[in-house]
Amino acid sequence: MRTVVMGAVFAIGFISAGSAEDVMAPRYGNTTITTDADGSKSKLYYKADGTFTGKRGIIEFGGTWKLEGGNVCLTFNLVLPGMQNPTCAPVAAHKVGDTWTAAGRTVTLVQGIQ
């Protein structure tokens, strides 16, 4: 489960703390897909109201997110084994159609809820 959540967090990417734009905006109403080295996929769905949901296979999770000093911090509704609440990672601006790597995972931002 820790891998699922870390994949979710690292799906965000990296950016400097000084950005004034809403780096999360392209994620609203779209799907962030992370693929681990073993081929396992997780999907995250961010909302402008500061909430998120996600799934990996049949496992579903959710909570709230917020930007703090160049990081996005996810607070899960249920603390998952091996995780801290909140879990934070640097954040980067990406647009729909982008694919990047973060923490050994391939991340893709795709249009719509998939």
N, CA, C and O atoms as CSV, one atom per row, in Angstrom:
chain,resi,resn,atom,element,x,y,z
A,1,MET,N,N,0.831,-1.192,0.000
A,1,MET,CA,C,0.000,0.000,0.000
A,1,MET,C,C,0.876,1.256,0.000
A,1,MET,O,O,0.523,2.256,-0.625
A,2,ARG,N,N,2.004,1.210,0.689
A,2,ARG,CA,C,2.901,2.361,0.716
A,2,ARG,C,C,3.307,2.753,-0.701
A,2,ARG,O,O,3.365,3.939,-1.023
A,3,THR,N,N,3.591,1.758,-1.555
A,3,THR,CA,C,3.965,2.025,-2.935
A,3,THR,C,C,2.845,2.732,-3.667
A,3,THR,O,O,3.102,3.642,-4.456
A,4,VAL,N,N,1.613,2.335,-3.423
A,4,VAL,CA,C,0.460,2.964,-4.060
A,4,VAL,C,C,0.428,4.440,-3.717
A,4,VAL,O,O,0.291,5.290,-4.598
A,5,VAL,N,N,0.552,4.737,-2.449
A,5,VAL,CA,C,0.434,6.114,-2.001
A,5,VAL,C,C,1.627,6.945,-2.452
A,5,VAL,O,O,1.455,8.085,-2.882
A,6,MET,N,N,2.814,6.400,-2.362
A,6,MET,CA,C,3.983,7.150,-2.803
A,6,MET,C,C,3.895,7.412,-4.299
A,6,MET,O,O,4.290,8.481,-4.766
A,7,GLY,N,N,3.382,6.449,-5.053
A,7,GLY,CA,C,3.164,6.678,-6.469
A,7,GLY,C,C,2.207,7.821,-6.692
A,7,GLY,O,O,2.405,8.634,-7.595
A,8,ALA,N,N,1.181,7.893,-5.885
A,8,ALA,CA,C,0.214,8.973,-5.971
A,8,ALA,C,C,0.865,10.313,-5.692
A,8,ALA,O,O,0.640,11.283,-6.416
A,9,VAL,N,N,1.659,10.367,-4.663
A,9,VAL,CA,C,2.313,11.618,-4.293
A,9,VAL,C,C,3.315,12.030,-5.358
A,9,VAL,O,O,3.335,13.192,-5.765
A,10,PHE,N,N,4.148,11.102,-5.819
A,10,PHE,CA,C,5.160,11.447,-6.805
A,10,PHE,C,C,4.576,11.681,-8.181
A,10,PHE,O,O,5.266,12.184,-9.067
A,11,ALA,N,N,3.331,11.328,-8.374
A,11,ALA,CA,C,2.677,11.606,-9.642
A,11,ALA,C,C,2.573,13.102,-9.876
A,11,ALA,O,O,2.385,13.550,-11.008
A,12,ILE,N,N,2.693,13.857,-8.829
A,12,ILE,CA,C,2.576,15.296,-8.932
A,12,ILE,C,C,3.749,15.892,-9.686
A,12,ILE,O,O,3.535,16.774,-10.517
A,13,GLY,N,N,4.976,15.457,-9.441
A,13,GLY,CA,C,6.162,15.950,-10.116
A,13,GLY,C,C,6.939,16.946,-9.294
A,13,GLY,O,O,6.857,16.952,-8.065
A,14,PHE,N,N,7.708,17.805,-9.983
A,14,PHE,CA,C,8.608,18.723,-9.290
A,14,PHE,C,C,8.555,20.120,-9.902
A,14,PHE,O,O,8.410,20.257,-11.117
A,15,ILE,N,N,8.670,21.165,-9.069
A,15,ILE,CA,C,8.718,22.567,-9.514
A,15,ILE,C,C,9.336,23.414,-8.420
A,15,ILE,O,O,9.387,22.995,-7.263
A,16,SER,N,N,9.806,24.598,-8.769
A,16,SER,CA,C,10.343,25.494,-7.750
A,16,SER,C,C,9.220,26.061,-6.909
A,16,SER,O,O,8.071,26.124,-7.346
A,17,ALA,N,N,9.559,26.472,-5.700
A,17,ALA,CA,C,8.563,26.982,-4.766
A,17,ALA,C,C,8.013,28.338,-5.188
A,17,ALA,O,O,6.994,28.769,-4.649
A,18,GLY,N,N,8.647,29.022,-6.128
A,18,GLY,CA,C,8.268,30.382,-6.452
A,18,GLY,C,C,7.153,30.535,-7.467
A,18,GLY,O,O,6.791,31.666,-7.789
A,19,SER,N,N,6.600,29.474,-7.979
A,19,SER,CA,C,5.596,29.582,-9.026
A,19,SER,C,C,4.289,30.159,-8.491
A,19,SER,O,O,3.795,29.734,-7.446
A,20,ALA,N,N,3.726,31.146,-9.225
A,20,ALA,CA,C,2.483,31.779,-8.799
A,20,ALA,C,C,1.273,31.145,-9.486
A,20,ALA,O,O,0.140,31.380,-9.065
A,21,GLU,N,N,1.486,30.358,-10.521
A,21,GLU,CA,C,0.362,29.740,-11.232
A,21,GLU,C,C,-0.228,28.595,-10.413
A,21,GLU,O,O,0.404,28.090,-9.485
A,22,ASP,N,N,-1.442,28.198,-10.768
A,22,ASP,CA,C,-2.072,27.057,-10.113
A,22,ASP,C,C,-1.585,25.797,-10.825
A,22,ASP,O,O,-2.153,25.384,-11.836
A,23,VAL,N,N,-0.533,25.195,-10.288
A,23,VAL,CA,C,0.079,24.032,-10.924
A,23,VAL,C,C,-0.849,22.825,-10.925
A,23,VAL,O,O,-0.628,21.870,-11.670
A,24,MET,N,N,-1.872,22.862,-10.104
A,24,MET,CA,C,-2.807,21.740,-10.029
A,24,MET,C,C,-3.947,21.849,-11.044
A,24,MET,O,O,-4.608,20.847,-11.320
A,25,ALA,N,N,-4.193,23.020,-11.599
A,25,ALA,CA,C,-5.347,23.256,-12.467
A,25,ALA,C,C,-5.502,22.235,-13.596
A,25,ALA,O,O,-6.625,21.791,-13.836
A,26,PRO,N,N,-4.445,21.839,-14.300
A,26,PRO,CA,C,-4.639,20.855,-15.371
A,26,PRO,C,C,-5.101,19.480,-14.873
A,26,PRO,O,O,-5.578,18.663,-15.661
A,27,ARG,N,N,-4.961,19.229,-13.587
A,27,ARG,CA,C,-5.354,17.937,-13.036
A,27,ARG,C,C,-6.845,17.866,-12.712
A,27,ARG,O,O,-7.405,16.773,-12.627
A,28,TYR,N,N,-7.495,19.017,-12.529
A,28,TYR,CA,C,-8.911,19.017,-12.166
A,28,TYR,C,C,-9.731,18.448,-13.316
A,28,TYR,O,O,-9.635,18.920,-14.449
A,29,GLY,N,N,-10.534,17.438,-13.022
A,29,GLY,CA,C,-11.375,16.820,-14.036
A,29,GLY,C,C,-10.629,15.883,-14.967
A,29,GLY,O,O,-11.201,15.388,-15.938
A,30,ASN,N,N,-9.361,15.635,-14.683
A,30,ASN,CA,C,-8.555,14.740,-15.499
A,30,ASN,C,C,-7.974,13.634,-14.623
A,30,ASN,O,O,-8.221,13.603,-13.417
A,31,THR,N,N,-7.212,12.734,-15.217
A,31,THR,CA,C,-6.677,11.568,-14.510
A,31,THR,C,C,-5.160,11.591,-14.547
A,31,THR,O,O,-4.557,11.721,-15.612
A,32,THR,N,N,-4.547,11.462,-13.380
A,32,THR,CA,C,-3.098,11.303,-13.276
A,32,THR,C,C,-2.835,9.817,-13.073
A,32,THR,O,O,-3.275,9.228,-12.085
A,33,ILE,N,N,-2.116,9.217,-14.013
A,33,ILE,CA,C,-1.825,7.783,-13.954
A,33,ILE,C,C,-0.344,7.581,-13.660
A,33,ILE,O,O,0.512,8.135,-14.349
A,34,THR,N,N,-0.044,6.789,-12.638
A,34,THR,CA,C,1.343,6.430,-12.351
A,34,THR,C,C,1.525,4.947,-12.650
A,34,THR,O,O,0.659,4.124,-12.352
A,35,THR,N,N,2.660,4.629,-13.240
A,35,THR,CA,C,3.008,3.240,-13.526
A,35,THR,C,C,4.330,2.932,-12.850
A,35,THR,O,O,5.350,3.550,-13.155
A,36,ASP,N,N,4.313,1.971,-11.925
A,36,ASP,CA,C,5.519,1.549,-11.225
A,36,ASP,C,C,6.383,0.689,-12.145
A,36,ASP,O,O,5.935,0.256,-13.207
A,37,ALA,N,N,7.619,0.448,-11.730
A,37,ALA,CA,C,8.549,-0.368,-12.513
A,37,ALA,C,C,7.995,-1.758,-12.798
A,37,ALA,O,O,8.317,-2.356,-13.825
A,38,ASP,N,N,7.156,-2.280,-11.891
A,38,ASP,CA,C,6.584,-3.616,-12.089
A,38,ASP,C,C,5.322,-3.597,-12.948
A,38,ASP,O,O,4.697,-4.639,-13.149
A,39,GLY,N,N,4.938,-2.413,-13.463
A,39,GLY,CA,C,3.766,-2.291,-14.319
A,39,GLY,C,C,2.476,-1.975,-13.589
A,39,GLY,O,O,1.444,-1.775,-14.231
A,40,SER,N,N,2.505,-1.922,-12.245
A,40,SER,CA,C,1.307,-1.597,-11.465
A,40,SER,C,C,0.906,-0.148,-11.699
A,40,SER,O,O,1.752,0.746,-11.718
A,41,LYS,N,N,-0.396,0.077,-11.877
A,41,LYS,CA,C,-0.902,1.424,-12.161
A,41,LYS,C,C,-1.791,1.933,-11.037
A,41,LYS,O,O,-2.556,1.184,-10.430
A,42,SER,N,N,-1.666,3.232,-10.779
A,42,SER,CA,C,-2.553,3.940,-9.857
A,42,SER,C,C,-3.147,5.119,-10.608
A,42,SER,O,O,-2.507,5.689,-11.492
A,43,LYS,N,N,-4.374,5.483,-10.251
A,43,LYS,CA,C,-5.035,6.637,-10.856
A,43,LYS,C,C,-5.438,7.598,-9.751
A,43,LYS,O,O,-5.978,7.192,-8.722
A,44,LEU,N,N,-5.167,8.888,-9.982
A,44,LEU,CA,C,-5.534,9.936,-9.032
A,44,LEU,C,C,-6.412,10.964,-9.712
A,44,LEU,O,O,-6.225,11.297,-10.882
A,45,TYR,N,N,-7.385,11.465,-8.941
A,45,TYR,CA,C,-8.340,12.454,-9.438
A,45,TYR,C,C,-8.362,13.627,-8.455
A,45,TYR,O,O,-8.870,13.498,-7.341
A,46,TYR,N,N,-7.814,14.763,-8.869
A,46,TYR,CA,C,-7.763,15.957,-8.027
A,46,TYR,C,C,-8.926,16.874,-8.352
A,46,TYR,O,O,-9.317,17.003,-9.512
A,47,LYS,N,N,-9.479,17.513,-7.329
A,47,LYS,CA,C,-10.563,18.469,-7.511
A,47,LYS,C,C,-10.104,19.839,-7.012
A,47,LYS,O,O,-9.271,19.938,-6.112
A,48,ALA,N,N,-10.660,20.888,-7.609
A,48,ALA,CA,C,-10.304,22.256,-7.243
A,48,ALA,C,C,-10.678,22.592,-5.804
A,48,ALA,O,O,-10.135,23.536,-5.229
A,49,ASP,N,N,-11.597,21.834,-5.217
A,49,ASP,CA,C,-12.013,22.116,-3.835
A,49,ASP,C,C,-11.026,21.587,-2.797
A,49,ASP,O,O,-11.282,21.672,-1.596
A,50,GLY,N,N,-9.880,21.031,-3.263
A,50,GLY,CA,C,-8.867,20.544,-2.340
A,50,GLY,C,C,-9.053,19.103,-1.906
A,50,GLY,O,O,-8.452,18.671,-0.922
A,51,THR,N,N,-9.877,18.353,-2.626
A,51,THR,CA,C,-10.047,16.936,-2.319
A,51,THR,C,C,-9.472,16.102,-3.460
A,51,THR,O,O,-9.282,16.593,-4.573
A,52,PHE,N,N,-9.202,14.849,-3.166
A,52,PHE,CA,C,-8.756,13.915,-4.191
A,52,PHE,C,C,-9.317,12.539,-3.885
A,52,PHE,O,O,-9.656,12.224,-2.745
A,53,THR,N,N,-9.406,11.731,-4.927
A,53,THR,CA,C,-9.706,10.305,-4.790
A,53,THR,C,C,-8.705,9.581,-5.668
A,53,THR,O,O,-8.038,10.184,-6.509
A,54,GLY,N,N,-8.611,8.287,-5.461
A,54,GLY,CA,C,-7.709,7.498,-6.277
A,54,GLY,C,C,-8.044,6.039,-6.180
A,54,GLY,O,O,-8.828,5.611,-5.334
A,55,LYS,N,N,-7.428,5.276,-7.074
A,55,LYS,CA,C,-7.621,3.835,-7.021
A,55,LYS,C,C,-6.425,3.137,-7.633
A,55,LYS,O,O,-5.733,3.657,-8.508
A,56,ARG,N,N,-6.222,1.945,-7.135
A,56,ARG,CA,C,-5.214,1.036,-7.677
A,56,ARG,C,C,-5.863,-0.334,-7.655
A,56,ARG,O,O,-6.040,-0.937,-6.596
A,57,GLY,N,N,-6.213,-0.815,-8.833
A,57,GLY,CA,C,-6.980,-2.048,-8.889
A,57,GLY,C,C,-8.324,-1.824,-8.208
A,57,GLY,O,O,-9.060,-0.908,-8.577
A,58,ILE,N,N,-8.648,-2.648,-7.222
A,58,ILE,CA,C,-9.915,-2.502,-6.496
A,58,ILE,C,C,-9.771,-1.659,-5.231
A,58,ILE,O,O,-10.763,-1.402,-4.550
A,59,ILE,N,N,-8.560,-1.230,-4.909
A,59,ILE,CA,C,-8.332,-0.415,-3.709
A,59,ILE,C,C,-8.631,1.042,-4.038
A,59,ILE,O,O,-8.054,1.609,-4.966
A,60,GLU,N,N,-9.532,1.640,-3.273
A,60,GLU,CA,C,-9.865,3.053,-3.451
A,60,GLU,C,C,-9.410,3.829,-2.228
A,60,GLU,O,O,-9.445,3.315,-1.110
A,61,PHE,N,N,-8.978,5.079,-2.442
A,61,PHE,CA,C,-8.535,5.931,-1.352
A,61,PHE,C,C,-8.914,7.363,-1.667
A,61,PHE,O,O,-9.298,7.668,-2.796
A,62,GLY,N,N,-8.813,8.241,-0.690
A,62,GLY,CA,C,-9.155,9.637,-0.901
A,62,GLY,C,C,-8.740,10.482,0.280
A,62,GLY,O,O,-8.218,9.982,1.276
A,63,GLY,N,N,-8.984,11.776,0.147
A,63,GLY,CA,C,-8.647,12.702,1.214
A,63,GLY,C,C,-8.619,14.124,0.701
A,63,GLY,O,O,-9.363,14.489,-0.209
A,64,THR,N,N,-7.750,14.922,1.298
A,64,THR,CA,C,-7.609,16.321,0.908
A,64,THR,C,C,-6.170,16.595,0.501
A,64,THR,O,O,-5.247,15.892,0.911
A,65,TRP,N,N,-5.995,17.637,-0.317
A,65,TRP,CA,C,-4.660,18.059,-0.713
A,65,TRP,C,C,-4.560,19.565,-0.538
A,65,TRP,O,O,-5.563,20.279,-0.581
A,66,LYS,N,N,-3.309,20.046,-0.338
A,66,LYS,CA,C,-3.063,21.486,-0.333
A,66,LYS,C,C,-1.620,21.740,-0.706
A,66,LYS,O,O,-0.747,20.899,-0.491
A,67,LEU,N,N,-1.380,22.922,-1.273
A,67,LEU,CA,C,-0.034,23.337,-1.628
A,67,LEU,C,C,0.597,24.035,-0.435
A,67,LEU,O,O,-0.011,24.906,0.188
A,68,GLU,N,N,1.827,23.637,-0.127
A,68,GLU,CA,C,2.569,24.235,0.983
A,68,GLU,C,C,4.022,24.410,0.577
A,68,GLU,O,O,4.762,23.432,0.470
A,69,GLY,N,N,4.437,25.663,0.348
A,69,GLY,CA,C,5.834,25.949,0.080
A,69,GLY,C,C,6.455,25.148,-1.046
A,69,GLY,O,O,7.560,24.631,-0.883
A,70,GLY,N,N,5.788,25.026,-2.181
A,70,GLY,CA,C,6.330,24.294,-3.312
A,70,GLY,C,C,6.066,22.802,-3.286
A,70,GLY,O,O,6.531,22.071,-4.160
A,71,ASN,N,N,5.330,22.349,-2.295
A,71,ASN,CA,C,4.967,20.934,-2.183
A,71,ASN,C,C,3.459,20.791,-2.263
A,71,ASN,O,O,2.717,21.728,-1.970
A,72,VAL,N,N,3.019,19.619,-2.659
A,72,VAL,CA,C,1.624,19.250,-2.502
A,72,VAL,C,C,1.597,18.238,-1.375
A,72,VAL,O,O,2.393,17.300,-1.344
A,73,CYS,N,N,0.674,18.439,-0.452
A,73,CYS,CA,C,0.560,17.553,0.707
A,73,CYS,C,C,-0.799,16.870,0.660
A,73,CYS,O,O,-1.841,17.522,0.600
A,74,LEU,N,N,-0.763,15.537,0.689
A,74,LEU,CA,C,-1.972,14.737,0.671
A,74,LEU,C,C,-2.259,14.241,2.078
A,74,LEU,O,O,-1.393,13.659,2.732
A,75,THR,N,N,-3.481,14.476,2.537
A,75,THR,CA,C,-3.937,13.948,3.827
A,75,THR,C,C,-5.032,12.941,3.517
A,75,THR,O,O,-6.074,13.286,2.960
A,76,PHE,N,N,-4.782,11.694,3.886
A,76,PHE,CA,C,-5.690,10.604,3.563
A,76,PHE,C,C,-6.794,10.477,4.602
A,76,PHE,O,O,-6.558,10.683,5.792
A,77,ASN,N,N,-8.003,10.138,4.152
A,77,ASN,CA,C,-9.126,9.942,5.062
A,77,ASN,C,C,-8.827,8.834,6.064
A,77,ASN,O,O,-9.152,8.953,7.245
A,78,LEU,N,N,-8.213,7.771,5.594
A,78,LEU,CA,C,-7.769,6.674,6.449
A,78,LEU,C,C,-6.269,6.572,6.275
A,78,LEU,O,O,-5.778,6.439,5.154
A,79,VAL,N,N,-5.532,6.634,7.383
A,79,VAL,CA,C,-4.083,6.541,7.305
A,79,VAL,C,C,-3.719,5.115,6.890
A,79,VAL,O,O,-4.068,4.148,7.567
A,80,LEU,N,N,-3.029,5.007,5.790
A,80,LEU,CA,C,-2.664,3.707,5.263
A,80,LEU,C,C,-1.406,3.187,5.953
A,80,LEU,O,O,-0.561,3.982,6.362
A,81,PRO,N,N,-1.268,1.881,6.088
A,81,PRO,CA,C,-0.091,1.309,6.753
A,81,PRO,C,C,1.210,1.810,6.134
A,81,PRO,O,O,1.358,1.837,4.912
A,82,GLY,N,N,2.139,2.201,6.980
A,82,GLY,CA,C,3.446,2.655,6.525
A,82,GLY,C,C,3.480,4.075,6.010
A,82,GLY,O,O,4.522,4.526,5.536
A,83,MET,N,N,2.372,4.798,6.087
A,83,MET,CA,C,2.312,6.168,5.578
A,83,MET,C,C,2.166,7.169,6.710
A,83,MET,O,O,1.700,6.846,7.803
A,84,GLN,N,N,2.576,8.381,6.417
A,84,GLN,CA,C,2.370,9.488,7.345
A,84,GLN,C,C,1.251,10.357,6.802
A,84,GLN,O,O,1.023,10.420,5.594
A,85,ASN,N,N,0.574,11.011,7.690
A,85,ASN,CA,C,-0.458,11.969,7.291
A,85,ASN,C,C,-0.054,13.320,7.828
A,85,ASN,O,O,0.060,13.466,9.045
A,86,PRO,N,N,0.168,14.309,7.000
A,86,PRO,CA,C,0.104,14.277,5.535
A,86,PRO,C,C,1.394,13.705,4.927
A,86,PRO,O,O,2.419,13.581,5.597
A,87,THR,N,N,1.304,13.367,3.653
A,87,THR,CA,C,2.460,12.961,2.850
A,87,THR,C,C,2.672,14.063,1.823
A,87,THR,O,O,1.760,14.395,1.065
A,88,CYS,N,N,3.878,14.631,1.797
A,88,CYS,CA,C,4.154,15.779,0.932
A,88,CYS,C,C,5.260,15.462,-0.075
A,88,CYS,O,O,6.150,14.655,0.195
A,89,ALA,N,N,5.189,16.110,-1.240
A,89,ALA,CA,C,6.210,15.971,-2.276
A,89,ALA,C,C,6.247,17.259,-3.096
A,89,ALA,O,O,5.241,17.964,-3.182
A,90,PRO,N,N,7.391,17.573,-3.697
A,90,PRO,CA,C,7.461,18.733,-4.593
A,90,PRO,C,C,6.441,18.601,-5.727
A,90,PRO,O,O,6.103,17.493,-6.143
A,91,VAL,N,N,5.960,19.736,-6.218
A,91,VAL,CA,C,4.919,19.733,-7.249
A,91,VAL,C,C,5.427,20.420,-8.515
A,91,VAL,O,O,6.250,21.332,-8.442
A,92,ALA,N,N,4.934,19.980,-9.684
A,92,ALA,CA,C,5.338,20.556,-10.971
A,92,ALA,C,C,4.120,20.813,-11.847
A,92,ALA,O,O,3.110,20.116,-11.755
A,93,ALA,N,N,4.235,21.812,-12.686
A,93,ALA,CA,C,3.173,22.102,-13.648
A,93,ALA,C,C,3.314,21.160,-14.843
A,93,ALA,O,O,4.401,21.007,-15.398
A,94,HIS,N,N,2.215,20.539,-15.227
A,94,HIS,CA,C,2.159,19.687,-16.419
A,94,HIS,C,C,0.830,19.931,-17.088
A,94,HIS,O,O,-0.109,20.427,-16.465
A,95,LYS,N,N,0.749,19.582,-18.364
A,95,LYS,CA,C,-0.505,19.736,-19.082
A,95,LYS,C,C,-1.008,18.376,-19.537
A,95,LYS,O,O,-0.252,17.407,-19.593
A,96,VAL,N,N,-2.292,18.318,-19.859
A,96,VAL,CA,C,-2.897,17.081,-20.337
A,96,VAL,C,C,-2.083,16.590,-21.530
A,96,VAL,O,O,-1.763,17.355,-22.439
A,97,GLY,N,N,-1.759,15.311,-21.510
A,97,GLY,CA,C,-0.963,14.707,-22.567
A,97,GLY,C,C,0.499,14.536,-22.185
A,97,GLY,O,O,1.222,13.781,-22.835
A,98,ASP,N,N,0.950,15.236,-21.125
A,98,ASP,CA,C,2.344,15.112,-20.683
A,98,ASP,C,C,2.594,13.761,-20.033
A,98,ASP,O,O,1.724,13.197,-19.369
A,99,THR,N,N,3.808,13.254,-20.242
A,99,THR,CA,C,4.309,12.074,-19.554
A,99,THR,C,C,5.678,12.435,-19.015
A,99,THR,O,O,6.492,13.023,-19.728
A,100,TRP,N,N,5.946,12.084,-17.744
A,100,TRP,CA,C,7.224,12.375,-17.116
A,100,TRP,C,C,7.577,11.250,-16.158
A,100,TRP,O,O,6.766,10.357,-15.913
A,101,THR,N,N,8.771,11.293,-15.624
A,101,THR,CA,C,9.168,10.301,-14.632
A,101,THR,C,C,9.401,10.999,-13.306
A,101,THR,O,O,9.871,12.135,-13.254
A,102,ALA,N,N,9.065,10.303,-12.246
A,102,ALA,CA,C,9.255,10.808,-10.882
A,102,ALA,C,C,9.437,9.612,-9.963
A,102,ALA,O,O,8.608,8.703,-9.933
A,103,ALA,N,N,10.519,9.623,-9.224
A,103,ALA,CA,C,10.791,8.573,-8.232
A,103,ALA,C,C,10.692,7.168,-8.830
A,103,ALA,O,O,10.150,6.259,-8.202
A,104,GLY,N,N,11.219,6.995,-10.051
A,104,GLY,CA,C,11.221,5.681,-10.673
A,104,GLY,C,C,9.901,5.253,-11.277
A,104,GLY,O,O,9.752,4.101,-11.684
A,105,ARG,N,N,8.942,6.161,-11.342
A,105,ARG,CA,C,7.627,5.850,-11.913
A,105,ARG,C,C,7.399,6.688,-13.161
A,105,ARG,O,O,7.927,7.792,-13.294
A,106,THR,N,N,6.610,6.145,-14.063
A,106,THR,CA,C,6.174,6.906,-15.229
A,106,THR,C,C,4.818,7.505,-14.884
A,106,THR,O,O,3.933,6.812,-14.382
A,107,VAL,N,N,4.664,8.776,-15.153
A,107,VAL,CA,C,3.436,9.493,-14.815
A,107,VAL,C,C,2.875,10.116,-16.095
A,107,VAL,O,O,3.611,10.705,-16.887
A,108,THR,N,N,1.567,9.976,-16.282
A,108,THR,CA,C,0.890,10.549,-17.440
A,108,THR,C,C,-0.360,11.269,-16.976
A,108,THR,O,O,-1.115,10.754,-16.152
A,109,LEU,N,N,-0.577,12.467,-17.511
A,109,LEU,CA,C,-1.796,13.224,-17.225
A,109,LEU,C,C,-2.679,13.092,-18.458
A,109,LEU,O,O,-2.340,13.579,-19.536
A,110,VAL,N,N,-3.826,12.422,-18.282
A,110,VAL,CA,C,-4.719,12.161,-19.414
A,110,VAL,C,C,-6.036,12.903,-19.236
A,110,VAL,O,O,-6.454,13.216,-18.121
A,111,GLN,N,N,-6.674,13.172,-20.366
A,111,GLN,CA,C,-7.920,13.927,-20.363
A,111,GLN,C,C,-9.061,13.102,-19.806
A,111,GLN,O,O,-9.199,11.918,-20.111
A,112,GLY,N,N,-9.880,13.747,-18.983
A,112,GLY,CA,C,-11.091,13.140,-18.463
A,112,GLY,C,C,-10.835,12.182,-17.305
A,112,GLY,O,O,-9.699,11.930,-16.905
A,113,ILE,N,N,-11.930,11.669,-16.791
A,113,ILE,CA,C,-11.881,10.702,-15.683
A,113,ILE,C,C,-11.860,9.307,-16.306
A,113,ILE,O,O,-12.807,8.890,-16.973
A,114,GLN,N,N,-10.784,8.616,-16.078
A,114,GLN,CA,C,-10.625,7.273,-16.669
A,114,GLN,C,C,-10.447,6.229,-15.593
A,114,GLN,O,O,-10.299,5.046,-15.899
